[in-house]
Amino acid sequence: MPDVDVCGLVCPEPVLLVKRRIDALGEGAITVLADSEAARENIKRLATGKGWAVRIEEQDDKYLLTLTK
């Protein structure tokens, strides 16, 4: 089960939810489940901009992003 599930949400909600989680955690690992390419790319851009590494796995029609710092 992902730490943050942004499936079905529209911009900017997915990015805001992940940003809150990143800011609260500071470092460690966060898994995010997204169902759109836009959310995937925007979350990736946010995370890398804050110094987090991003790994993306495609699962059926969704994306599992693992953010680590």
N, C-alpha and C positions, 0 to 999 in steps of 0.2 A: 504494500500500500504506500503510495507517495506521501511525502510530507505536505505537499501543496498540490491540489487538483484544480486546474484552471479550465477544465473542459466545459464548453458551453458559454464561457464568459467572453465578453467583447472588450476590446481595447478602450480604455487603458487598464481595466481591472486586473488582468493577469499579471501585468508588470508591477502594479501597485502591491498586490498580494505577495509576490516574490520579493519585492524590495523590502517590505516589512519584515519578512522572514530573515532575509540576509542581514538587515540592520540589527534585528534582535539576537541573532545567533553570533554574528561577528566572524566566526570561523568554524570549520567542521565540514559537514556534508548535508546537502539538501536534495531531495528528489522531487521533481515537478512533472506532473502529467499534463500534457497539452494536446489539443485536438486540431490546432490550426497552424499553418506555416508561419503566419504573422506573429502569433503568440510565441512560437518556438524561436523565431529570429529576434524578436524584441526582448525576450528573456535572456537569450544568449548575449545580446549586446549589453544589456544591463549588467549581467554577471561579470563579463569580461572587463567591462569598464570599471568595476569595483575590485578587480584583481582576482576573481574566482575562475578556476578552470571549469570548462563545460564539456561534458560527454553526452552525446545524443544517440539514443537508440530508437529505431522505428518499430513500433508494435502495432500490427494491424493498421488501423487508420489513425493512430495516435503516436505521440512522441514522448519518450521518457528522458528527461534531462536530469543529469546528475551534476550538481554544482559542488565543487570542493575548494577549500582554501585552508 
